[in-house]
Amino acid sequence: MSGDGPRTVRAGGRTVEIHRPGKVLFPGDGGAGEYTKGDLADYHLAVAPYMLPHLRGRPLMLDRRPDGVGGPSFMQKNTPDHYPDWITRADVAKEGGTVTHTVCDSAATLLYLVDQASITLHRWLSRTTRTGHPDRLVFDLDPAVDDFETVREAARLLGELLVELKLPSALMTTGSRGLHVIVPLTGRHDFDEVRAFAREVADTLAGAHSDRLTTAARKKDRGDRLYLDVQRNAYAQTAVAPCTVRALPGAPVAVPISWDQLDDPALHARRWTVADAVEQVRTDPWAGLLSRGRSLVPARRRLAGLR
């Protein structure tokens, strides 16, 4: 948009410029809402107090869409040299070297990433202080087709099993097709242990409901069954962050919900957008759940007793 000068935003004691705030990033095709870069800045400024606790101290991978969701995209792991020096960076080991990831620990950083057209923030399940030891375990409920009723049913079954294992869990819409079920951990187990446990849980559930659920990694082996995906529980893998926007029509948001909300007939994976997600997030549906990390040792014993 010609003549669309930068907008200055004050956030956490810093001033951030949002360039071309009138640039449309979500065109509003097919009846979906139209949203600009300025709209995304407003959303992130409002949601920052609730979103930042889920981002602080975690390496990020950024889904950047400089020309909006209809244009080219790229996934950014390494922090460009031109990023301001006040943005936190973390050198993380990879095979044959390191990657300097961006870490979002302030509202100013969040807004700067919006200015860079970072639509979706994907976060590590571990922190920069102990990258090899996750303090989150994630089950991704991925339906074969866009049918939320199958997701709702799978979430209920998984939630019941986690209760039997005496593991607390939090529920989140993905803003796409499914749900994430998140289990807080102590951070004492490494990724191999966590993924092995998650796979055992998923295999147990899929074995009991083999007509509806599967852990088959290949799509051709799944048929019309919902995929219980545990592959994110590995070193250098990521999951969409709570409150992040997805690069889909209408700017849907990955939103924390309570288990009670699973019964709401109006619920679906794209239920909230940047227009109304803050209202839901402010209800604090997780209410401190993720601060109570668990060891997997007792849960492993309980799971073995069920198999």
N, C-alpha and C positions, 0 to 999 in steps of 0.2 A: 504494500500500500504506500503510494508516494506521499510524502509529507508526514509520514507516521513517525514522529520523533521519539527518542527514548523517554521512558518513564522512570522516574527515580522512586525507589521503594526503600523505606527504612526498616531494618530487621535486625533485632538483637544487637543494637549498637553499631551496626554497619549500614552503609548505603550501597544498594545494588541497583544497577541500571538494567531495565528490561528494554532491549532494543526491539523496535517494530512491534509494540504491544498489540496493534490492531491486526497483525498477521493471523489469518485464519489457519489453525492447525487441524481442526475438526470441521469439515465442510458442511455437515448437516444434511448429507444425502439421505434420501429415503425416509424423510420425516424425523431423522435424528437431530438432536440439538447441534447448533453451530457454536464453536468455541474458539476464541483467539488465544494468542500467547498471553495477553493481559488477563484473560479469564483464568488461565492456568496459574498465573502468578497470584491472583486473588485467592484461588482455592488453596494453594500451597501455604500461603501466609496464614490463612484461617486454620488449616489443619496441622500446621507445624507443631504445636504443643503436644498433639496426640501421636503424630507420625515419628517425630525425632527419637523418642525412646526405643523405637524398633530399628533405627538406623545407626545410632551412635556406636562407634567402635567396630563397625562391620565393613569389610571391603564391599564395594558395589560394582555391578556391571550395569551399564546404561544403554537403554534402547533409545537412540537419537533419531529424530525425524525432522531435519532442518526445513523441509518443504511441506511439513504436515503429514498426516497419517496416510495420505494417498500417494506420497512421493517415496523416493529411495530411503532406506533405513540402514543403520549399521549399529552393531553392538560394540560398545567401547569399554574396554577393561583398563587400558593404560591411561593415566592422567596426562593430558597434553601439557607441554611446557608453558603455554600461555595462561594457564589457570592461575589466579591470584595466589600469592604465597600464603595467605591466611586460610586457604582451603587445606584441610588435613589430608595427608597422603599416607599410604601404608605400602611398604615394600614386602611383597608376598612371594614366597618361594614357588617356582614352577620347575618343570623338568628342563634343565640346562640353563637356569637363570632365575630372574625375578620379574614380577609385574608390579608396577607402582599404581595401585588402585586408589581411586577417590574414596574418601570416607566422609559421610554427611553427618556432621555433629552440631550443626547450627542452622537457624532459619535462613541466615544469609547464604549459606552454601546451597540450601534447598532452592532458593530463588535464583541463584546463579545457574544452577543446573537447568531450571526452567528456561532461563534466557538462552541456554545452549540447545534448547529444544530436546531436552532429555524427557521423553514422555513417560516411560516406565522405568522404575528403579528396581533392579534385581539385587537382592542382598545375600551375602554368605550366611550360613547357619552357624558359623563360629565367629569369634571376635579376633581383632588384630593381635591381642595379647596371647591368644592360644589358637592359632589358625587350624591346627590339626584336631581340635577337640570341640565339637559343636555343643552349643547349649540349647539347640532347638532340633526337634525331629519333625519332619513334615511328611504327611501322607497326602498325595495329590489325587483326588477322585476325578478321573477323566472319563466321561461317558463316550460311548462309541458314536453316538449322534447327539445333537443338541436337544437332549431330553432331561430336564431338570428333575423329574420325578425319580428317575433311576439314581441320580446323585443324592437326592434327599434320603432315599431308602438305604443306600450304601453308607451314608453318614450315620444314620441311626444304628446300623449294625456295627460299624466300627466304634462308635461312641460307647455302645453297650459292652463291647469286648474290652475297651480301655478301662471302663469302670471295673470290670472283673479283675483286671490287672492292677487296679488301684493307681492308675496313672491319670493325672489331671490333663485335660485337653481343651484347646480353644478352637473355635470354628471361624472360618473366613471365606466370604465369597471371593472368587478369583477375578471377577470382572470380565471373565471370558465365558466358559461353559460349566465349570465345576466348582468344587469347594476344596479348601485346604483344611486339614485337621492337624493342629500343631501341638506337640507335647514338649513342655519345658524340661530341660535336663540340667544336671549339675555341672556339666562340662568336664567331667572326669573320664568319660569314655572317648576313644578316638573314633574317627569316621567309620572305619571298618566294623567296629563293634556296633555302632549305632545303625548302620545300614543293614547289617546281618540281623539285628533284632527286628528292625522295621520289616524286613522281608519275611521273617518268621511269623510276625503278626499278620501280614497281608496274606501269606500262604495259608495260615490257619483259617482266616475268614473266607478266602476264596475256596478253600477245600470244603467248607461247610455250606457254601452257597455257589456251587460251581456252575449253576445255570444262569447266574446273574453277574458274578464277579470273576475277575481273572487277574493273574500277575504276569501274563504272557507279554514279553517285551515287543514282540513283532505284531504289528496290526493285523496281519493276515491270520494270526492264531487266536485273535480275540473274538471274532464274530461280532455279535451285537451286545457283548457283555461289557460292563464298566471295568476300566483298567485301574487297579490299585497301584499307583506309581510311587515307588520309594527311591527312584534313582537320584533324586535331588540330595539325598543324604550321603554325599561323597565329597571329598576334598575338592575345592575349586568349583563345585556346582553351586547354583543359586536358586532362590525362589522369589517370586514377586513379593515386594514389601507390603505390609499392611498400609492402607490408605493411598497406595500408588495408583496412577491412572493407566489404563490400558490403551494401546494404540488401535482402537476399534471405533466404529461409528457411534457418536453420542457421548464419547469420553466416559465410559463406565469405569468404576473404581473398585479395587479390591478392598472390601470392607469387613472389619471384625463384626461378628454377630454373636449373640448368645445362643446356647443350645435350645432354649425355649422358642427362639425365632425360627427354628427349623420347621416348626409346625405351621407357620404362617403361609397360607395358600398363595399369597402375593410374592413370596420369596422366589428369586431366581438369581443366577450367577451375575447378571448385569443389572440387578435391581436398583443400584445407586449409581449416580453419575457425579461429575464435579458440581452439578447444580444443587444437590441435596445430600451428599455423603457426609458433610461436616455435622449435620444435625444428628445423624445416626452415630457417628464416631463419638460425639460429645456425651452420649449416654453411658460410655465406658463399659461396653458389653463384656469385656474380659475381666474387669474389676480385679486387677492384680494377679490374675491366674498365672501369668508367665514368670512371675518373680519366685514361684515355688518350684524350683527345679528338682527333679527326681533322679535317683540312681536307677539304672536298669537291672541291677542284680536281683532285687526281690521280684520284679516284674518278669524276669526271665524264668525264675523258679515257678511262678504262678502259670506262665504260659506253657511250660513243660508239662505241668499237671493237667492242662486242658487238651493236649495233643495226643 
